[in-house]
Amino acid sequence: MENALLITAALFIAWLLIEITAVPVNRLLGSDVSYTAFDVWLSLGIWLLLPLLTCIHPYIRYNYHSPMVGIRATGTTRQSVITRLVFLFIQCTVTFLLIILSLYFGKHLNFLLHTEPGFRQEGVLFANLQHENMLYNTSDEERQVQYSRYQQIKQKLDETPLIELWMPTGGGILDNVGTMKFLNDKDAAFVVQTQWVSPKFFKIHGFKTIEGTLPEKITDNTQVKFVMTESALKAFGYKHCDEAFLRGETPLWTWATMEGEMHEEGLQLMPVEAVVNDFYVGHITAGKVPVVFMVGATMGSDFQILCSPGKEKELIAYLRTVEKEVYGAEELEYYWLKDKVTALYNKDRQVTGVYMFFACIAIIISCLGLFGLSLFDIRQRYREIAIRKVNGAVVRNICMLLLRKYIIVLAGAFVVAIPLSYCLINMYISNFVVKAPIGIGIYVATLLIISLISLGTLLWQIRKATTINPAEIIKTE
């Protein structure tokens, strides 16, 4: 009955905490966690089975032994303390494990956020300014009106000092990615990532030219030039830009004449105009991959804009004004490249937050377990402490006596947690090309955190025990 009442109270408090923390927990997990029938059956199972399990041991122990054995066992606490120490050891091991994992994931997230992706992020804006597609109109008059609006938008972008560079585009640097098969001059085939860009792309994103000369301006829609990254140059078996030539196994692009004739291009070997620095196309953990840029006269309803430093708010207000003048609306669709890059690591933030959250819970539970065990153990040893004080024991000797077993438990838990955490971290990052080093720092920090909290809990109990009056304890016990 006692166990049933305690578990009932615990379940009530647990569900109360769940309701109170529902909003921040859902925000942390990034989803709305709803209740199911499993939650009801789990609560009922805990309420019915846990009291029975806690009563099995004393039932067997005192029902099948003679009363004398039971009376003798009541006066001994050694086995109870050992059992509690085992549970404390498990609690501390889990706590160490969760803290190590949370510290590593925090370190890994910081590493991801502060690793340069290889292109400019700050001040690069993607805005959808053209809300119509001229390719799907049936009337020449409609196409002319839309073309006039498009020219008006381009003029407005050229006029403002808030913009350093701009270009029309069909997608951003992170999502305008595909794969194509290319052949080098030795007819060796390679499938690499490909991006269709305009010449201004490299200036807007701040790419560094390693070799060759980047195309300056391409107005002919039938003309395309090749630019590749350093890793792509090596992947195709070249050492220098001037010896690199590529062609497609199948036509790379097509164009039509005014008479409707279709022309297929890209089947002949073409020189690589320039080589630029490698960059991370997506999540940094995927590493830097070879990329071939198809540089031509691109079009699209989106615009990549390089904002003048410190003029971000003014630029957004200006673009809203442009939309209102051209289309009579202010529903500007845009995003900053910096925010897009940051959003790549939302899952990493979520994992880090979850582990930190559970690490804090584990610390609290371990402190409660340590406090309960030390309170029970030290209280049972009051008479021993009093006798030692009468026989000349000093406070330092008593402290070492009471601390010894807990230090051994904490040290053992830490030793067990080190290989476990190392294996779990390596399992998590095994598929990552780029990853933060594990390092010894997270283990030292974990040991310091747990040591300070645990010793603080223990020393409060020990200080109380060392200030007892031996005479009173010997009289009462």
C-alpha positions in Angstrom: 0.0 0.0 0.0 2.9 2.4 0.8 4.5 1.7 -2.6 1.2 2.1 -4.4 0.5 5.5 -2.7 4.1 6.7 -3.5 3.8 5.7 -7.1 0.4 7.2 -7.4 1.8 10.5 -6.2 4.8 10.2 -8.5 2.6 9.5 -11.5 0.5 12.5 -10.7 3.5 14.8 -10.4 5.0 13.4 -13.6 1.9 14.1 -15.6 1.6 17.5 -14.1 5.2 18.3 -15.2 4.4 16.9 -18.6 1.4 19.3 -19.0 3.4 22.2 -17.7 6.4 21.6 -20.0 4.4 20.6 -23.1 4.9 23.8 -25.0 8.7 24.2 -24.5 9.3 20.4 -25.0 7.3 20.5 -28.3 9.4 23.5 -29.4 12.6 21.7 -28.5 11.6 18.5 -30.4 10.3 20.5 -33.3 6.9 18.7 -33.4 3.6 18.5 -31.5 3.7 15.3 -29.5 0.2 14.1 -28.9 -1.1 11.5 -26.4 -1.9 8.0 -27.4 -3.4 4.9 -25.9 0.2 3.7 -25.2 0.6 6.5 -22.6 -2.4 5.3 -20.7 -1.3 1.7 -20.7 2.2 2.7 -19.7 0.9 4.7 -16.7 -1.4 1.8 -15.7 1.5 -0.6 -16.0 3.8 1.5 -13.8 1.0 1.9 -11.3 0.2 -1.8 -11.0 3.5 -3.6 -11.7 6.0 -1.4 -9.9 4.5 -1.8 -6.4 4.4 -5.6 -7.0 8.0 -5.7 -8.1 9.2 -3.7 -5.1 7.3 -6.1 -2.7 8.7 -9.3 -4.2 12.1 -9.2 -2.5 10.9 -8.4 1.0 8.1 -10.9 0.7 10.5 -13.8 -0.3 13.1 -12.7 2.2 10.8 -12.5 5.3 8.2 -15.1 4.3 10.6 -18.0 3.7 13.1 -17.3 6.5 12.8 -17.9 10.2 11.8 -14.9 12.4 15.2 -14.9 14.0 16.9 -14.4 10.6 14.5 -11.6 9.8 15.2 -9.9 13.1 18.9 -10.1 12.6 18.7 -8.8 9.0 16.7 -5.8 10.2 19.6 -4.6 12.3 22.1 -4.8 9.4 22.4 -2.2 6.6 25.4 -3.4 4.7 23.4 -5.2 2.0 21.0 -2.3 1.6 23.9 0.1 1.2 25.6 -2.1 -1.4 22.3 -2.4 -3.4 21.9 1.4 -3.3 25.5 1.8 -4.4 24.9 -0.4 -7.4 21.9 1.7 -8.4 23.9 4.9 -7.8 26.6 3.5 -10.0 24.2 3.0 -12.8 22.7 6.5 -12.4 26.1 8.1 -12.4 27.2 6.1 -15.5 24.1 7.3 -17.4 24.6 10.8 -16.2 28.2 10.9 -17.3 27.2 9.4 -20.6 24.5 12.0 -21.3 26.7 14.9 -20.3 29.6 13.7 -22.5 27.2 13.3 -25.5 25.6 16.7 -24.9 28.9 18.4 -24.7 30.2 16.8 -27.8 27.0 17.6 -29.8 27.3 21.2 -28.6 30.9 21.3 -29.7 30.0 19.7 -33.1 27.2 22.2 -33.6 29.5 25.1 -32.8 32.1 23.6 -35.3 29.4 23.4 -38.0 28.2 27.0 -37.5 31.7 28.5 -37.4 33.2 26.6 -40.4 33.4 28.7 -43.5 31.3 27.2 -46.3 33.7 28.5 -49.0 31.3 31.2 -50.3 29.9 34.5 -49.2 26.9 34.3 -46.9 26.5 37.8 -45.5 24.4 40.2 -47.4 23.3 37.8 -50.2 19.5 37.9 -50.8 17.2 35.7 -52.9 14.0 37.5 -53.9 11.1 36.4 -56.1 10.3 39.7 -57.9 8.7 38.4 -61.1 5.3 36.8 -60.4 4.7 35.6 -63.9 6.3 33.3 -66.5 6.7 34.7 -70.0 7.2 31.2 -71.5 3.7 30.0 -71.0 1.7 32.9 -72.6 -0.2 32.4 -75.8 -0.5 36.1 -76.7 2.4 38.2 -78.1 0.7 41.2 -76.4 0.8 39.6 -73.0 4.4 38.6 -73.4 5.3 42.2 -74.4 3.5 43.5 -71.2 5.3 41.0 -69.0 8.7 41.7 -70.7 8.1 45.4 -70.0 7.5 44.7 -66.3 10.7 42.6 -66.2 12.7 45.4 -67.8 11.2 47.8 -65.2 12.4 45.5 -62.4 15.9 45.3 -63.8 16.0 49.1 -64.1 15.0 49.6 -60.5 17.7 47.1 -59.4 20.3 49.0 -61.4 19.3 52.4 -60.0 19.6 51.9 -56.3 22.9 52.2 -54.4 21.6 49.6 -51.9 22.6 46.9 -54.3 26.2 46.1 -55.3 25.4 43.2 -57.8 22.4 41.3 -58.9 21.5 38.6 -61.4 18.4 36.6 -62.4 18.5 33.0 -61.4 16.5 29.8 -61.4 17.7 28.8 -57.9 20.2 29.4 -55.1 23.7 28.1 -54.5 22.4 25.4 -52.1 19.4 24.2 -54.1 20.3 24.8 -57.8 22.3 21.5 -57.9 22.0 18.5 -60.2 24.3 15.8 -61.5 25.5 15.2 -65.1 27.9 12.8 -66.8 30.9 14.4 -68.4 33.8 13.0 -70.5 37.3 14.3 -70.4 39.7 14.4 -73.4 40.5 10.7 -72.7 36.8 9.7 -72.9 36.8 8.8 -69.2 33.3 9.3 -67.8 32.6 11.1 -64.5 29.2 11.9 -62.8 29.6 15.2 -60.9 27.4 17.8 -59.4 26.5 20.6 -61.8 25.1 24.1 -61.4 23.8 26.5 -64.1 25.0 30.0 -63.2 25.7 33.4 -64.8 29.1 35.1 -64.8 28.0 37.4 -61.9 27.5 34.3 -59.7 31.1 34.1 -58.7 31.4 37.7 -57.7 28.2 37.7 -55.7 29.3 34.7 -53.7 32.9 35.7 -53.4 34.6 32.7 -55.1 38.4 32.8 -55.3 39.9 32.1 -58.8 42.6 29.5 -58.5 43.5 29.3 -62.2 42.3 30.7 -65.5 39.9 33.6 -66.1 36.2 33.7 -65.1 33.7 34.6 -67.9 32.8 38.3 -67.6 29.6 38.6 -69.6 27.5 36.2 -71.7 24.6 37.6 -73.6 24.2 34.8 -76.2 21.6 32.2 -74.9 23.3 29.6 -77.1 26.7 30.0 -75.5 27.9 28.1 -72.3 31.3 28.0 -70.7 32.8 25.6 -68.2 34.2 26.5 -64.7 35.0 23.9 -62.1 36.2 23.6 -58.6 39.6 22.4 -57.5 38.4 18.9 -56.5 36.6 18.6 -59.8 39.8 19.4 -61.7 41.6 16.5 -59.8 38.6 14.2 -60.3 38.9 14.5 -64.1 42.6 13.7 -63.9 43.9 17.2 -64.6 46.6 19.2 -62.8 46.2 22.6 -64.6 43.2 24.5 -66.0 44.7 25.0 -69.4 44.9 21.2 -70.1 41.3 20.5 -69.0 38.6 19.8 -71.6 35.1 18.4 -71.1 32.1 17.3 -73.1 28.8 15.6 -72.5 28.1 12.0 -73.1 24.7 13.2 -74.2 23.7 16.8 -75.2 24.2 19.1 -72.3 21.8 21.8 -73.5 19.6 22.6 -76.5 18.4 25.8 -78.1 15.8 26.7 -80.8 16.0 29.1 -83.7 13.3 31.5 -84.7 12.2 29.0 -87.4 11.8 26.3 -84.7 15.0 24.3 -85.5 16.4 22.5 -82.4 20.2 22.5 -81.8 21.9 20.1 -79.4 25.2 21.4 -77.8 27.9 20.1 -75.5 28.9 17.0 -77.4 32.2 18.5 -78.6 35.2 19.0 -76.2 35.2 22.4 -74.7 37.9 24.1 -72.6 37.6 24.8 -68.9 37.8 28.6 -68.5 38.7 28.8 -64.8 39.1 26.8 -61.6 37.6 28.2 -58.4 37.9 27.2 -54.7 36.0 24.2 -53.3 33.0 24.9 -51.2 30.3 23.0 -49.2 27.2 22.5 -51.4 25.0 21.6 -48.5 25.6 20.3 -44.9 29.2 20.6 -44.0 29.4 17.0 -42.7 28.9 15.8 -46.4 32.3 17.4 -47.2 33.4 19.3 -50.3 32.4 17.6 -53.6 33.5 18.2 -57.2 31.3 20.8 -59.0 31.2 21.8 -62.6 29.6 25.2 -63.3 27.7 25.7 -66.6 28.1 29.4 -67.1 25.7 31.1 -69.4 22.9 33.7 -69.8 20.5 32.6 -67.1 17.0 33.7 -66.5 14.4 33.2 -63.8 11.8 34.8 -61.6 14.2 34.8 -58.7 17.0 37.3 -58.3 20.3 36.9 -56.4 21.2 40.3 -54.9 24.4 41.3 -53.1 23.3 44.0 -50.6 25.5 46.9 -49.7 27.0 46.4 -46.2 24.6 47.4 -43.4 21.7 48.2 -45.8 19.7 45.0 -45.3 16.5 46.6 -43.9 16.6 49.5 -46.4 16.9 47.0 -49.3 13.9 44.9 -48.2 11.8 48.1 -47.9 13.0 49.2 -51.4 12.1 45.9 -53.0 8.6 46.1 -51.4 8.3 49.5 -53.1 9.4 48.1 -56.4 6.8 45.3 -56.2 4.1 47.8 -55.4 5.1 50.0 -58.4 5.3 47.1 -60.8 2.6 44.7 -59.6 0.6 46.8 -57.1 1.4 44.3 -54.3 3.8 44.1 -51.4 3.9 40.4 -50.9 7.7 40.1 -51.2 9.0 36.5 -51.1 12.7 36.4 -50.1 15.3 34.8 -47.9 18.8 35.6 -46.8 21.5 33.1 -47.7 22.9 33.3 -44.2 19.5 32.1 -42.8 19.3 29.3 -45.4 22.8 28.1 -44.4 21.8 28.3 -40.7 18.7 26.3 -41.3 20.8 23.4 -42.6 21.7 22.7 -39.0 18.3 22.8 -37.4 18.4 19.0 -36.8 21.8 19.3 -35.2 20.4 22.0 -32.9 17.5 19.8 -32.0 19.8 16.8 -31.2 22.0 19.0 -29.1 19.1 20.5 -27.2 17.5 17.1 -26.5 20.7 15.6 -25.1 21.4 18.7 -23.0 17.8 18.5 -21.7 18.1 14.9 -20.7 21.6 15.5 -19.3 20.1 18.1 -16.9 17.4 15.7 -15.9 20.0 12.9 -15.3 22.1 15.3 -13.1 19.0 16.1 -11.0 18.1 12.4 -10.6 21.7 11.4 -9.8 21.9 14.2 -7.2 18.7 12.9 -5.6 20.0 9.4 -5.6 23.3 10.5 -4.1 21.6 12.6 -1.5 19.2 9.8 -0.5 22.0 7.2 -0.3 24.4 9.5 1.6 21.6 10.6 4.0 20.7 6.9 4.7 24.3 5.7 4.9 25.8 8.5 7.0 22.7 8.6 9.4 23.3 4.8 10.0 26.9 5.6 10.9 26.3 8.3 13.4 27.3 6.0 16.3 30.5 4.9 14.5 31.4 8.6 13.9 30.8 9.5 17.5 33.0 6.7 18.8 35.8 7.7 16.4 35.5 11.3 17.5 35.8 10.2 21.2 38.9 8.2 20.3 40.6 11.3 18.7 39.5 11.2 15.0 39.7 14.6 13.4 37.3 16.0 10.8 39.7 15.3 7.9 39.8 11.6 8.8 36.0 11.4 9.1 35.5 13.1 5.8 37.9 10.8 4.0 36.2 7.8 5.6 32.7 8.9 4.4 33.8 10.1 1.0 35.9 7.1 0.0 33.1 4.8 -1.3 31.3 7.6 -3.2 34.5 8.7 -4.9 35.1 5.0 -6.0 31.6 4.8 -7.3 31.9 8.1 -9.3 35.3 7.1 -10.6 34.1 3.7 -11.7 31.1 5.2 -13.4 33.3 7.7 -15.3 35.7 5.0 -16.4 32.8 2.9 -17.8 31.2 6.0 -19.4 34.3 6.9 -21.4 34.4 3.9 -23.8 30.6 3.8 -24.1 30.4 7.5 -25.0 33.3 7.2 -27.4 31.6 4.3 -29.2 28.2 6.1 -29.4 29.8 9.3 -30.8 31.7 7.4 -33.4 28.6 5.5 -34.4 26.8 8.9 -34.9 29.6 10.5 -36.9 30.7 7.4 -38.8 29.2 8.7 -42.1 30.4 12.3 -41.7 33.2 13.4 -44.0 33.8 16.5 -41.9 33.3 16.3 -38.1 34.5 17.9 -35.0 37.2 16.1 -33.1 36.1 14.4 -29.9 39.1 15.6 -27.8 39.8 15.1 -24.1 38.2 18.4 -23.2 34.7 17.2 -23.1 35.7 14.3 -20.7 37.5 16.7 -18.4 34.6 19.1 -18.4 32.1 16.3 -17.6 34.3 15.1 -14.7 34.5 18.6 -13.3 30.8 19.2 -13.6 29.8 15.9 -11.9 32.6 16.2 -9.3 31.5 19.7 -8.2 27.9 18.8 -8.0 28.4 15.5 -6.2 31.0 16.7 -3.8 28.8 19.6 -2.9 25.9 17.2 -2.2 28.1 14.9 -0.1 30.0 17.6 1.8 26.8 19.1 3.1 25.8 15.7 4.6 29.3 15.1 5.9 29.6 18.5 7.5 26.4 17.8 9.4 27.7 14.5 10.5 31.1 15.9 11.7 29.4 18.5 13.9 27.4 16.0 16.0 27.9 15.8 19.8 29.4 12.3 20.5 27.8 12.2 24.0 24.2 12.7 22.7 24.6 10.1 19.9 26.1 7.5 22.2 23.2 8.0 24.7 20.4 7.8 22.1 21.9 5.0 20.0 
